[in-house]
Amino acid sequence: MGMQGESTPSRGEQIQAAEHEEAKQRLLAQAERERIPAEETTRAVPDRRWRRGQ
């Protein structure tokens, strides 16, 4: 009749989960700041090197 870890996470697990969520939010915010709009990616010159063997 011990405690179930899934229903009552320890303090350390709670802190770790909170830090993990904060890190995820920081990464998502950074990715959004560095995001290249789709309009700009369509201006790239297509890579045709793969056709050399045909």
N, C-alpha and C positions, 0 to 999 in steps of 0.2 A: 504494500500500500504506500508506495512512494509517490513523489510528485511527478506529474507528467510534464516533460520538458516542452512539449509542443503547445500546451495550453497556458503555461506560465513560464515564459522565457526568463532566464537569469538577467540580472542587471547588466552584466558584461555583454550578453547577446543583444539586449535592447540598445545599448550604446553602439555596438558594432553595426546593427541594422540601421540606426539613425545616421551613422557616419557613412555607411554605404549609400543610403538614399541621398545624402547631401552631395557626395562625390558624383553620383549619377546626374543630379540636377546641374552641378557645375559643368560636367562634360556636355550635357545637352545644350546649356546656354552658350558654351564656347563653340560648339558645332554650329549653332544657329548664327552666331556672329561671323563665323568664317565661311558660311554657306555661300556657294556660287549660284546665282540665279540660273535657271534652266535656259533662259534666253542666251546667256553668255556661253554655255557649254555647247550649244548648237552651232556656234560660229567656228568651232575647231576644224582644222583641215583633217579629212579622213586619212587614216593610215592604210596605205595600199600596198605595203611591202609584202603582204601575204600572197599577192597575185603573181609575184615573180616566177613561181614554179609552174604556172599554167602555160 
